Amino acid sequence: MKRLAGFLVILISLILVACGSAEPTPPPTLSLSLLATDIAYDQEQLEVMAGQPVKIMLSNEGALEHDFSIMEIPHLGEVMAEEMEEGAEHGVHDMSEMDMDPEVHVAAPIGGRSSVEFTPSTPGEYEFFCTTAGHKEAGMKGTLVVQAP
């Protein structure tokens, strides 16, 4: 009987250790759409959760190239941008006036779409804006609100 009890204790311990060491399942990616026109975004505020992967799909219906940029934001892993759909007319996105590169950035050509994926890690409010000369100053900006999980 003592052997059976000892065996059961060891078996239960192994099961608990195995269950406790399993990698947590990451939350699903939150997909958000943002429409750029001349000279505005269709939303001034986007809300996400810290630790949740986010994919922002930028569509450009303006007569000029536009982008989505966040200068500084704490994030997990890499920022992955998928720029320019095939067939969309585009030029070279000029960011030469920027003193430093944005932490998160994706450009969308005229009539095109692009996306950027990242995982914000710290709750807070982060400004997003278009880096095309004069667009931010004309009001093409908004706030990404990262909430605590």
C-alpha positions, 0 to 999 in steps of 0.5 A: 500500500505504501508503494502505491501511495508513493507511486501516486504522489510521484505521478501527481507531482510529475503531472503538476510539473508538466502542466505548470511548465507549459508555455502560455498561449499568446493572445490572438492578434488584434486587427485594426483598420486605419484609413488615411485621406488628405490630410487626416486619419479616419480615427483619432484614437485606437485602443489595444491591450499590453501584451496583445499582438496588434496588426494595423492595416493602413489604407490610403485613399488620399492623393498623397502618400501617407504613413503610420508612425509611432516614434517611441513605444515599448514593445515585445519582439520585432516590428514587422511591416508589410509595405505596398500592395502589388499594382499600387502606384508608389514613389519613394517614401521620404523621411529625410526630415526625421531626426530619428527613425520611428519605432513603428512605421509603415507607409501606404502608397496612393490608392494602396494598403500596407500593414504593420504588426507589433506587440505593445508591452507597456500601458500608456498613451502613444502618439501616432502620426503621418511623417509626410512633411506638414501632415502632422502639423495639419492634424494628421495624428492620433493616440494609441491607447495601450491598456493594462491586461 
